């Protein structure tokens, strides 16, 4: 018997389309939605075995706030037949295989176009089609006519071989026109697009390479500035536990295929053949699952520019994501990186392709409830916490994941102890401001800075200075190459070092000039409009430029417009705590600027120019009270951490029980504040000092110096001292304890101060505390 019951018509009202424009989507993401559709066209050609010939997507945006302003996105992809075009612009349409597409048209297309304007025109054509076909979506017209029908449009083709799709949004909303008209906003747009598509905006891009134009200007993909990787020497350190650990960890993990419903967009249990939501097996497929990409170490530290980029079909969905640096235990999440840098700067970066993981409809976040997310986390960071002590406490076994290895080898932002080769083992540039400065040249595409050679020169120089303290690490210093498998052959000349004349011995060239990488750079004075491209060289006092006058340094102009700064670092002027070769260079440049402006009586003064140069280029020597306080707290934590490495449970419990009750209470309070876990387990492991206030750590040392000396935290002999007479030995031990207690006093004072309270502190007091921090850093290898 036929069903004659009344039915409801649930077709959406035409007003639904303009309402999609109320969904908050930034301008760059609106354009990215349209670019994604073009990328899908390229991927479709690749899957069909067709050849991509100079694939290109051109984006045109307005530069003025005018009523005729419009946005256009055009590609030279395969184009679409008429019936597919009709389906593609329907709200909610997701194609025949949404899992393989990035743009999906449908909701993303409608949200993006409705967000920008009220009229959208789409034209498309395939190779050898007779004409372009198109349609026009006018929200106001659809609302008036009360239906979704719109005429099919055609236009002639000038070249039958032409193919591609063009989307134009007109009648832009006033706020959108105003936004696009600002140059700063257009720069933001270009920057975000360069980040989102960087994996494809390069030769051999994954999964496809194409050219992206913004107002006829090519958008260059922002690549990561990392150690090692393509085009660089392999950068690795040797660990007794892990063997050689590369700073660039490639990730290529195949996961078992799993059933997936294309209609409902959800994973099914491995043994299911029908979808529990739609109760059908017609759209259930076995999906291939894999995790591809890499993680590595950036050549500079940053508070914001670190983290893992997460991609789907080549488009970055999440940029600089830091979720993988968190240990999540039930409902508690604890950040594990960065934890060793006083300024909370990091340098672990990467790109991971998760094509099989669901994303939100706005494509700004992967679905954390998707099983694929947990699969990725296990593959990249392993099981359990990254910190070995936390992992052991929680009962987790060995961890050999890529992120765990990078964390263990490169987590620090300062070497401990500072001995020859320590910067090479960390792949760390001591002057991070300098490292960031030359990173800008990398991102600008400067060919001289695309490899990591310039950064490596700075690392080598820092290690040379530790090999030959007081000499500048240059002339007369042992070579830095060959440490722990890094660097060139020690017998080979340093990059940029002139080859000795045939008539001289290699050890004593006639006039040796050793490059100083840390001083070789571009320097600018905005107040005088002067610029110097400096190549700094360390020379002897016998150098022709210095010998005649006995000067410690000189500035020499070169025919190509650069300047050479020649400096004798062994000159007596540098036997001072307040004069360095950098000070000499900046003073010379300030004098040079004044000499250039000598005829201008109203020009800047020498003092103001020197202050400007020091503010820009000598920030590493600034007394930053916030940074000093953080460093003080960090060094006390490093000292406290060493206690657990050389005590068994009984000793640890006895040491804790010796603490005064007030100190024990303070430790328990901090454990509770930090949600530390099992307090008794922490005490038994000798980790209680890690939760102690600064004063308690200092007092503990005074009562138990044997726990920290003799190679436990510092290498100084204490228990092993023997002067043959008990009184002499005890006096030597007491002097050593008093020395460290004086350092503790300065560091504890700094750690307990609020930065605002020490702004007016006398400079010598801060310098003393700064030196105390450096002298109190653990030096024993076991402490690291």
Number of C-alpha atoms within 10 A of each C-alpha: 3 4 6 6 5 6 7 5 6 6 8 10 12 19 16 12 24 22 14 18 18 11 13 12 16 13 18 18 20 21 23 25 24 25 25 23 23 29 27 21 21 27 23 16 14 14 9 9 9 12 10 17 9 10 17 20 22 20 23 17 18 21 17 15 17 14 12 11 20 21 21 20 23 22 25 23 30 23 25 21 14 17 8 11 19 14 15 20 20 16 17 15 16 21 16 12 11 15 19 17 21 22 24 24 28 17 21 27 26 24 25 27 28 26 24 26 23 20 20 23 17 21 22 27 27 21 16 12 18 17 19 24 22 21 19 17 22 20 20 14 15 18 16 10 10 12 14 18 10 13 9 11 13 15 11 11 15 10 12 14 12 20 21 22 25 22 21 19 24 20 18 25 17 14 10 16 24 16 18 21 17 14 12 11 15 19 12 13 19 19 16 18 25 20 20 24 28 22 25 22 25 17 11 11 14 18 16 20 23 21 18 24 18 17 14 10 12 15 19 21 22 21 16 20 23 24 26 21 21 10 9 13 14 15 21 22 21 14 13 6 8 12 10 13 19 21 26 24 21 17 19 14 14 12 14 11 13 17 21 26 24 20 18 13 13 17 23 19 11 12 8 14 19 19 22 13 10 12 9 13 15 13 18 22 17 15 16 14 18 20 20 17 18 21 24 27 30 25 24 29 23 17 11 11 18 23 24 22 23 23 24 22 24 25 27 23 22 19 21 17 17 18 13 19 22 16 21 14 11 6 5 9 12 13 14 17 23 21 15 19 18 19 17 15 20 25 25 30 23 24 23 22 26 23 23 21 23 22 17 10 11 17 20 14 17 20 14 12 10 15 15 21 16 11 16 21 14 13 19 21 23 18 18 20 24 24 15 16 15 16 17 13 15 14 9 14 11 11 17 14 18 22 22 20 21 21 20 15 19 22 21 20 25 17 20 18 15 15 13 18 23 20 24 27 21 21 27 28 26 20 17 16 18 20 19 18 14 19 24 13 14 20 16 13 14 12 9 11 18 18 19 21 16 18 23 21 19 24 26 26 23 25 26 23 19 20 20 17 12 13 19 23 24 24 21 11 15 14 24 25 21 14 19 13 16 20 20 15 14 13 10 11 16 19 12 11 13 14 12 16 11 8 8 10 10 14 10 11 15 14 15 21 20 22 23 23 20 21 19 18 16 14 17 17 17 11 14 16 8 16 14 18 15 21 20 23 22 24 25 21 21 14 18 11 19 18 12 10 9 13 14 22 22 16 18 14 14 9 7 6 9 15 18 17 25 26 27 25 24 17 15 9 15 19 12 8 6 8 11 14 22 14 17 18 21 20 19 17 25 25 17 16 23 20 12 12 16 11 9 10 8 8 12 14 17 17 12 12 22 20 15 18 22 19 13 14 18 17 15 15 10 10 14 13 20 18 15 21 24 17 22 27 20 19 20 26 19 19 22 25 19 24 21 23 14 14 16 12 14 11 14 20 19 13 17 20 12 12 16 10 11 10 18 18 13 14 23 17 14 16 19 13 10 10 12 13 13 12 16 12 14 22 21 20 22 27 21 27 24 23 24 24 19 23 17 20 21 23 16 18 19 15 12 13 19 17 20 22 22 17 18 22 26 21 15 16 14 21 14 12 14 14 12 8 8 10 10 13 17 16 12 16 19 13 12 16 20 13 11 17 18 12 20 26 17 19 29 23 14 25 24 14 13 12 17 9 9 15 14 8 10 9 11 9 11 19 12 13 24 20 13 20 24 15 13 20 21 25 21 19 13 14 22 14
